[in-house]
Amino acid sequence: MKLQVQPGKRAGIAKTLFSGSLDASDISVKSDRQVVISFLANDIYTPKSTQRYSITLSETEIEQFCRTLRAADDCNV
């Protein structure tokens, strides 16, 4: 997985905060079927500092990922 940030309102260079594989321990499923991805990545401003980033996806959002992947397979993308 790769996590990059860059300015949103002006042109700018992307900064990679994380580039690597997620472990099974980085992913959990909550009782309401939300998927939480939580991992350590570089801090956006402070060199040699890290932050814990968490992304929570609903079941509907996960289903959208699956539909998008199936559509890409159908289109040979």
Steps between C-alpha positions, in 0.01 A plus 500: 500500500617851434383811685592835349401857582525817297351848509130508419457854373823555308752308297754321712718198536351186652667373817491127572417433864473121471599244242488135597285201573229495761504219756189312608529682834455833317148406385197433719127460448266661750170349610310728260716358213708814461857425398769695684850528355745638755874539443805706592630742238733796484385830642413754232711779654751355747783286360564170681163528674208265444125518543234232517258539210161329501261464209148371565301363207134405513370175355353704213841653422665156502229375263578795270866394493390149399269633226782719368743207494245279320435774244875537440525123444211516252675779311840323508653800681 
